[in-house]
Amino acid sequence: MPSFVNLKFITCSLLLPLAAAGQYNVSVAVTQLPPYHPQQADLFLAGSFNGWNPADTAYRFQHEGNTYRLNISLPPGEYACKITRGSWEKTECKTDGSDIPNRVFRIGRDTAINWQVDCWSDRFPRPARLSTASPQVQVLDTAFLIPQLNRTRRVWIYLPKDYASDQRRYPVIYMQDGQNVFDDATSFSGEWGVDEYLDSTGTPCIVVAIDHGAQQRLKEYNPYNLDSLTGEGEKYAAFLAKTLVPYIDKKFRTRPHAKDRMLAGSSMGGLISFYTALMYPEIFGGAAVLSPAFWTARPLAETVKEKAKSFKGKMFAYAGEKESAKMVSDMQSIFGLMQQKSKGKYQIDISPEGRHTESEWRKVFPKALEWLLGK
């Protein structure tokens, strides 16, 4: 998922003893809402602990009179989140409609938090943003069919400046969350600037970016069931490997070898990029796995034990220590298994100050791509 504009932290107080081994009880209360707030509207908490799902029923507040309450359990650590009314178009904001920083809280014991919401963003029409996409970027299809899931997606493609004037073949990188790859006008909170980077460096590479589905993202990018969500990641991975790659290879001058096909994504997009490379090593020979949401994929370690032996490509992995309590440890655990079980090459990058943001991934992506493309 895209990273999110930060929201404000209000107050925190201590509560009760530890509820379960390694986890603490967190009680969140929203005690003040805008006067025009819809009385029967549901509120949700979306953050680094649930893949930034704006309508996660497991994080839906209970309405108690004039107060909304939510009780959850979390491991110790720092978390970022925000309150929504079920979508990213309905998030809290300042009274003038401008964005406010992330709610950030740290858990070290059972905790009670009281918050207030000043205003909702859907009360203010958002001005249209100008496109920042390079001339080398085009929309390949506004409704490319994903037959495995019987739905469509917008697909973008970046072609190098010399593509039309030479006959070279190019490596291809397939990127998730396509809205955030090239264009600030379509991104939620900033683009990765992949086109600007490639234009400025002349890196010979084709990039194919697939939009996520607003309501389907958590299912499409997860190969496993998560609480009430049925994972569709196995089918989405098959779409990338069996439908999109053959189409791109047929229509464009690509290098038709696994070592020249890569995947990239962050958060849930990092998870599905990793999983697809793992499942289809004969198709994809590399992946940039940034801030992967491995905590949403509990059976992943068993899949790695079963499949890693076949992977002989390259993976670049990144995580920031300020993303969530288990981001770094989860990633290190999975890539530790990969190093034990496979003969692939791995570059692990840990940032002590790294957070779960698009701006962070924009900084890291060039390093990841250069390493993947390097010989």
Buried (B, 14 or more C-beta within 10 A) or exposed (E): BBBBBBBBBBEBEEBEEEEEEEBBBBBBBBBBBBEEBEEEEBBBBBBBBBBBBBBBEBBBBEBEEEBBBBEBBBBBBBBBBBBBBBBBEBBBBEEEBEBBEBBBBEBEEBBBBBBBBBBBBBEBEEEEEEEBBBEBBEBBEEEBEBEBBEBBBBBBBBBBBEBEEEEEBBBBBBBBBBBBBBBBEBBBBBBBBBBBBBBEEEBBBBBBBBBBBBEBBBBBBBBBBBEEBEBBBBBBBBBBBBBBBEBBBEEBBBBEEBBBBBBBBBBBBBBBBBBBBBBBBEBBBBBBBBBBBBBBBEEBBEBBEEBBEBBEBBBBBBBBBBBBBBBBBBBBBBBBBBBEBBEBBBBBBBBEEBBBBBBBBBBBBBBBBEBBBEE
